[in-house]
Amino acid sequence: MSEKQEKKIHNIVYGSAWRNCYWFARMLLNTDQYAAPGKNEKFLNLLLSELEPLMTVSDLSEDERYKICHDTLIGNLQKFSAGESKSAIQRKIFFEDIEAEIKNLEDIAVFLFTIKYIVLPTNSALKKIPSDDQKFCREYATKILTSLGREHVGKVIALWDTLGVRGCLNVEREGVITEFTKLRAALESLKSFPRTSIEDNAILTAFVQEFERRAGQKRKNRAGGSLEDVVTFLFGFYKFKSHSTPEHFQSDIEVDKWFKCPSVMCSISVMMANDT
């Protein structure tokens, strides 16, 4: 890459109006600082429905459209941040920080574009990603045991995490590719605000970066409990019925499953082997 091209990228990251596709998305979904207004889809759709028609009124000058759109946006943000609760105070900070970034009609266009083609699509795609990977684990493990038999139980245990992760990641991939394709098509049809190819790259990577950040949080929440899950699946698959803890049992030992044997109650504790 030439020094000239590197400078263009630097100027876009720090100076282009379209750099804010990334920052607006982060602001809209920042829970700690702004109470994540981007998760309130009713409010986002209200902004789009009121502002998008005003952006294209040909009988108004650009300055007139900016004044009307700016006042409409600020009015809605003020209503949205009304109140004295903690979240309302956070929304007021969001309103103030957004207002500081809105200086012309192009800034409003960037804000609306971010809502329509980055935040709302990301919200939609993430809803389709499972909160846990049990569906995929059980589905593939059943196929392994049905086809290969119980002597391959070890394969199920060894592959349990891989099967679940792969299934969830495939859903992620389908979601990100679908919404990325829509975003590229939207950029190709957006002629009212000319951009360079590098600015388009900044927009596309803003979507990918934000999607990956949020998908990563969901992956983190899916982690853990896999050993107990695979054992529970195997007991269920082979019709071993577990029972509740006997009333007389009192111990500090952690018991995962109880089974009723011919003359006694049997317990099983699942533990990970220590390689050291």
C-alpha positions as CSV (number, residue, x, y, z in Angstrom):
1,M,0.0,0.0,0.0
2,S,1.3,3.4,-0.9
3,E,1.9,6.2,1.6
4,K,-0.7,8.3,-0.3
5,Q,-3.3,5.6,0.2
6,E,-2.4,5.2,3.9
7,K,-2.9,8.9,4.3
8,K,-6.3,8.7,2.7
9,I,-7.4,6.0,5.2
10,H,-6.0,8.0,8.1
11,N,-8.0,11.1,6.9
12,I,-11.2,9.1,6.7
13,V,-10.8,7.5,10.1
14,Y,-10.3,10.9,11.7
15,G,-12.1,13.3,9.4
16,S,-14.8,11.8,7.2
17,A,-18.4,12.1,8.2
18,W,-18.8,8.4,7.3
19,R,-16.3,7.5,10.0
20,N,-19.3,7.9,12.4
21,C,-21.0,4.8,11.1
22,Y,-18.8,3.0,13.5
23,W,-19.0,5.5,16.3
24,F,-22.8,6.0,16.1
25,A,-23.3,2.2,16.2
26,R,-21.1,2.0,19.3
27,M,-22.9,4.9,21.0
28,L,-26.4,3.4,20.1
29,L,-25.4,0.1,21.7
30,N,-23.3,1.3,24.6
31,T,-25.1,0.0,27.7
32,D,-22.8,1.3,30.4
33,Q,-22.6,4.9,29.2
34,Y,-25.9,5.4,27.3
35,A,-28.3,2.7,28.4
36,A,-28.2,1.1,24.8
37,P,-30.8,3.2,23.0
38,G,-30.1,1.2,19.9
39,K,-31.9,-1.8,21.4
40,N,-35.1,0.2,21.5
41,E,-36.2,-0.6,18.0
42,K,-39.5,1.2,18.3
43,F,-37.6,4.5,18.9
44,L,-35.2,3.8,16.1
45,N,-38.0,3.1,13.6
46,L,-39.7,6.3,14.7
47,L,-36.6,8.3,13.9
48,L,-36.4,6.7,10.5
49,S,-40.1,7.2,9.7
50,E,-40.0,10.9,10.6
51,L,-36.6,11.9,9.2
52,E,-36.1,9.9,6.0
53,P,-39.0,11.6,4.1
54,L,-37.7,15.0,5.1
55,M,-34.2,14.2,3.9
56,T,-35.4,14.1,0.2
57,V,-37.8,17.0,-0.1
58,S,-36.6,18.6,-3.3
59,D,-38.5,21.8,-2.8
60,L,-36.4,22.7,0.2
61,S,-32.8,23.8,0.1
62,E,-30.1,21.7,1.8
63,D,-29.9,24.3,4.6
64,E,-33.7,24.2,5.1
65,R,-33.7,20.4,5.1
66,Y,-30.9,20.3,7.7
67,K,-32.7,22.8,9.9
68,I,-36.0,20.8,9.8
69,C,-34.3,17.4,10.2
70,H,-32.0,18.7,13.0
71,D,-34.9,20.1,15.0
72,T,-37.0,16.9,14.4
73,L,-34.1,14.7,15.6
74,I,-33.3,16.8,18.6
75,G,-36.9,17.0,19.6
76,N,-37.3,13.2,19.5
77,L,-34.0,12.7,21.4
78,Q,-35.2,15.2,24.1
79,K,-38.5,13.3,24.5
80,F,-36.6,10.0,24.6
81,S,-34.3,11.2,27.4
82,A,-37.0,12.7,29.6
83,G,-37.1,11.6,33.2
84,E,-34.8,11.3,36.2
85,S,-34.1,7.6,36.3
86,K,-30.6,6.3,35.8
87,S,-31.3,5.2,32.3
88,A,-33.0,8.5,31.5
89,I,-29.8,10.3,32.7
90,Q,-27.7,8.0,30.5
91,R,-30.0,8.8,27.5
92,K,-29.5,12.5,28.2
93,I,-25.8,12.0,27.9
94,F,-26.4,10.1,24.6
95,F,-28.5,13.0,23.3
96,E,-25.8,15.6,24.2
97,D,-23.1,13.5,22.6
98,I,-25.1,12.8,19.4
99,E,-26.0,16.5,19.1
100,A,-22.3,17.4,19.2
101,E,-21.7,15.2,16.2
102,I,-24.6,16.5,14.1
103,K,-23.3,19.6,12.2
104,N,-24.8,19.2,8.7
105,L,-27.3,17.2,6.6
106,E,-24.6,14.6,5.8
107,D,-24.1,13.9,9.5
108,I,-27.9,13.2,9.8
109,A,-27.7,11.0,6.8
110,V,-24.8,9.0,8.4
111,F,-26.8,8.7,11.6
112,L,-29.9,7.4,9.8
113,F,-27.9,5.1,7.6
114,T,-26.2,3.6,10.7
115,I,-29.6,2.9,12.3
116,K,-31.1,1.4,9.2
117,Y,-28.2,-0.6,7.8
118,I,-26.0,-1.4,10.8
119,V,-27.8,-1.3,14.1
120,L,-31.2,-2.7,13.2
121,P,-29.8,-5.5,10.9
122,T,-27.3,-6.4,13.6
123,N,-30.1,-6.6,16.2
124,S,-32.1,-8.8,13.9
125,A,-29.2,-11.2,13.0
126,L,-28.2,-11.6,16.6
127,K,-31.7,-12.6,17.6
128,K,-31.3,-15.6,15.3
129,I,-28.0,-16.8,16.9
130,P,-28.8,-19.4,19.7
131,S,-28.1,-18.4,23.3
132,D,-26.7,-21.9,23.8
133,D,-25.4,-24.6,21.5
134,Q,-27.4,-27.5,22.9
135,K,-29.6,-27.9,19.9
136,F,-26.6,-28.5,17.6
137,C,-24.8,-30.7,20.1
138,R,-27.8,-33.0,20.6
139,E,-28.6,-33.1,16.9
140,Y,-25.1,-34.2,15.8
141,A,-24.5,-36.4,18.8
142,T,-27.7,-38.3,18.1
143,K,-26.6,-38.9,14.5
144,I,-23.2,-40.2,15.7
145,L,-24.7,-42.7,18.2
146,T,-27.5,-43.8,15.9
147,S,-25.1,-44.5,13.0
148,L,-22.0,-45.8,14.8
149,G,-23.4,-47.3,18.1
150,R,-22.7,-46.9,21.8
151,E,-19.0,-48.0,21.4
152,H,-18.5,-44.5,19.9
153,V,-19.7,-42.7,23.0
154,G,-16.2,-41.4,23.4
155,K,-16.4,-39.6,20.1
156,V,-19.5,-37.8,21.3
157,I,-17.8,-36.6,24.5
158,A,-14.7,-35.6,22.6
159,L,-16.6,-33.7,19.9
160,W,-19.4,-32.2,22.0
161,D,-17.9,-28.7,22.2
162,T,-16.8,-28.7,18.6
163,L,-20.3,-29.7,17.3
164,G,-22.0,-26.9,19.3
165,V,-19.5,-24.2,18.4
166,R,-19.6,-25.1,14.7
167,G,-23.4,-25.1,14.6
168,C,-23.7,-21.7,16.2
169,L,-20.9,-20.2,14.1
170,N,-22.6,-21.3,10.9
171,V,-25.7,-19.4,12.1
172,E,-23.5,-16.4,12.7
173,R,-21.9,-16.6,9.3
174,E,-25.3,-16.8,7.6
175,G,-26.5,-13.7,9.4
176,V,-23.4,-11.6,8.8
177,I,-23.2,-12.5,5.1
178,T,-26.9,-11.8,4.6
179,E,-26.8,-8.4,6.2
180,F,-23.4,-7.5,4.7
181,T,-24.8,-8.2,1.2
182,K,-27.8,-5.9,1.9
183,L,-25.4,-3.2,3.2
184,R,-23.3,-3.4,0.0
185,A,-26.4,-3.1,-2.1
186,A,-27.6,-0.1,0.0
187,L,-24.2,1.6,-0.5
188,E,-24.4,1.1,-4.3
189,S,-27.8,2.7,-4.4
190,L,-27.0,5.7,-2.1
191,K,-26.2,8.4,-4.6
192,S,-27.3,11.5,-2.7
193,F,-24.1,11.7,-0.7
194,P,-21.0,10.9,-2.8
195,R,-18.3,8.8,-1.1
196,T,-15.0,7.3,-2.0
197,S,-14.4,3.6,-2.2
198,I,-12.3,3.9,1.0
199,E,-15.2,5.5,2.8
200,D,-17.4,2.6,1.7
201,N,-14.8,0.3,3.1
202,A,-15.0,2.2,6.4
203,I,-18.8,1.7,6.5
204,L,-18.6,-2.0,5.6
205,T,-15.9,-2.7,8.3
206,A,-17.9,-0.7,10.8
207,F,-20.7,-3.2,10.4
208,V,-18.5,-6.2,10.5
209,Q,-16.6,-4.9,13.6
210,E,-19.8,-4.2,15.5
211,F,-21.4,-7.4,14.5
212,E,-18.3,-9.4,15.6
213,R,-18.1,-7.5,18.9
214,R,-21.7,-8.3,19.8
215,A,-21.5,-11.9,18.5
216,G,-18.4,-12.4,20.6
217,Q,-20.4,-11.4,23.8
218,K,-23.0,-14.0,22.9
219,R,-20.3,-16.6,22.4
220,K,-18.9,-15.8,25.8
221,N,-22.3,-16.4,27.4
222,R,-22.6,-19.8,25.7
223,A,-19.3,-21.0,27.2
224,G,-19.2,-23.5,30.2
225,G,-21.1,-26.5,31.4
226,S,-20.3,-28.7,28.4
227,L,-19.2,-31.8,30.4
228,E,-22.4,-31.8,32.5
229,D,-24.4,-31.2,29.3
230,V,-22.9,-34.2,27.4
231,V,-23.4,-36.5,30.4
232,T,-27.0,-35.4,30.7
233,F,-27.5,-36.0,27.0
234,L,-26.0,-39.5,27.2
235,F,-28.1,-40.5,30.1
236,G,-31.2,-39.3,28.3
237,F,-30.3,-40.9,25.0
238,Y,-29.9,-44.3,26.7
239,K,-33.0,-43.9,28.8
240,F,-31.3,-43.7,32.2
241,K,-33.9,-42.0,34.4
242,S,-32.4,-39.8,37.1
243,H,-34.1,-39.0,40.4
244,S,-34.1,-36.1,42.8
245,T,-31.7,-36.0,45.7
246,P,-32.8,-38.3,48.6
247,E,-34.2,-36.4,51.6
248,H,-31.8,-38.1,54.0
249,F,-28.7,-37.2,52.0
250,Q,-26.5,-34.4,53.5
251,S,-23.0,-33.9,52.3
252,D,-20.6,-31.3,50.9
253,I,-19.9,-33.6,47.9
254,E,-21.3,-32.3,44.7
255,V,-23.6,-34.8,43.1
256,D,-24.7,-34.3,39.5
257,K,-27.1,-37.3,39.0
258,W,-29.0,-39.7,41.2
259,F,-30.2,-43.1,39.9
260,K,-32.4,-45.7,41.6
261,C,-30.6,-49.0,41.5
262,P,-32.3,-52.3,42.6
263,S,-31.6,-51.9,46.3
264,V,-29.9,-48.5,46.8
265,M,-29.6,-45.0,45.4
266,C,-26.5,-44.4,43.3
267,S,-24.9,-41.1,42.7
268,I,-22.6,-39.8,39.9
269,S,-20.4,-36.8,40.1
270,V,-18.9,-35.4,36.9
271,M,-15.4,-34.0,37.1
272,M,-12.8,-32.8,34.6
273,A,-9.6,-34.7,34.6
274,N,-6.5,-32.7,35.6
275,D,-3.7,-33.1,33.1
276,T,-1.1,-32.1,35.6
